[in-house]
Amino acid sequence: MLLQKIITIVKRLDDPKYPLLAPNVTGLYWFGLWQRGNKYRDALFNFLHFCSLVFVISEFVELYFMRNDLMKVLFNISVTALSLVSISKTVFFISYLTYWKRLIENISREEISALQSKDPKVVYLMEQYKNYSRVITYLFWSVILLTNVVTIVSPFLKLVTTASYREMIKNGTEPYPQILSSWFPFDKTILPGYLAAVAVHITMTTQGAGVVAVYDTNAVAIMSFLKGQIQILRWKCQIIFGEDRGVSNDDVLNNIKECHRLHNFIIEQHKAFNSIISPVMFMYVLVCSIMICCSVVQLSLGEVTMSQMLWVIEYTIALAVQLFLYCWHSNEIAYESNAVDLGVYTSNWWRSDVRVRKQVLILAGKLSSPFILDAGPFATFSMSTFIDILKGSYSFYTLFTQMHESKK
């Protein structure tokens, strides 16, 4: 019964206007990133985004005040860095909203046209990457929702379950539990300032987690689209000269034109997607690299409590998984694009005359360039980049551990 209700709710997110990206567009709309021109709603969410930016600044201010306590800084900088990534995604998405809308409209228009052609192989390949995108989207949303709930509830578990801790709070020997670490222009350790701080923390945590969830799944869905369209292009190259039976030269030339059209379309969408996501991914790779290093430093110190250690491990795994999602799907696009010209060579090219073969060779040469997604001006998204980051973090951990032991 519960599963059926979940399926029914999920089905409501489908929209024939966006065959692939309907749930992703809806998610972006929920958290104020996809703005449709409603000035009151847009103004409200833009104000919330501005408050989120101010809140991130307040987190860095709080870090400055606790600069003399290394363990507190290392423990809180992880959440602050995640907040920085979240607000950077918000700011860049709103800044490039026109380009995002154009990209998503182009993707949807191409998919609607392909569905109307009713080519069974094309429809099958589209269903494959659509279902894959849906699974990734809903699983990631579920994980982020669970993480958000745990982040909000966990500071209060000790308050609820431990009577002595409640007594120490009443006596003033222990402060009230905080969800996040941020600076406020009032005393957040006593009532009513504490309640205001908790309300702000819950709002900012939920908004930040939502932005990360909808932004990442939207990006992964678009990368799945690019990979799927490259597979469709390879299939269309394979059937340029027909399958079992030969086709006329006019049909062959029309098939070659269609391959050129689809390839040009993929190039345009890849360039547009790469240009609007590259600045955020540069920030993302930089923050992930630094924060994984900070996390391993915390694990190497003997002052970490068991609960803090579990948090650090969970946080490090979450960072690695999010980075892996981007690197894996970008690597898949590069892999498929490297093999797309094989569709031409595995076609029945021997059926054509010399004039048509020249056109086929031109197409094959044009298809030979791979599609690479950039993470800023200095890195690309690939599995080699992901492995290099993990190797660098491990090397840093080894060096720090040896230095720490030598001081003892």
Buried (B, 14 or more C-beta within 10 A) or exposed (E): EEEEEEEEEEEEBEEEEBBBBBBBBBBBBEBBBBBEEEEEEBEEBEEBBEBBBEBBBBBBEBBEEBEEEEBBBBBBBBBBBBBBBBBBBBBBBBEBBEBBBBBBEBBBEBBEEBBEEEBEBBBEBBEEBBEBBBEBBBEBBEEBBEBBEEBBEEBEEEEEEEEEBBEEBEEEEBEBBBBBBBBBEEEBBEEEBBEEBBEBBBBBBBBBBBBBBBBBBBBBBBBBBBBBBBBBBBBBBBBBBBEEEEBEBEEBBEBBEBBBEBBEBBEEBBEBBBEBBBBBBBBBBBBBBBBBBBBBBBBBBEEBEEEBEEBBEEBBEBBBEBBEBBBBBBBBBBBBBBEBBBBBEEBBBEBBEEEBEEBBEEBBEBBEEEBBBBBBEEBBBBBEBBEEBBEEBEEBBEEBBEEEEEEE
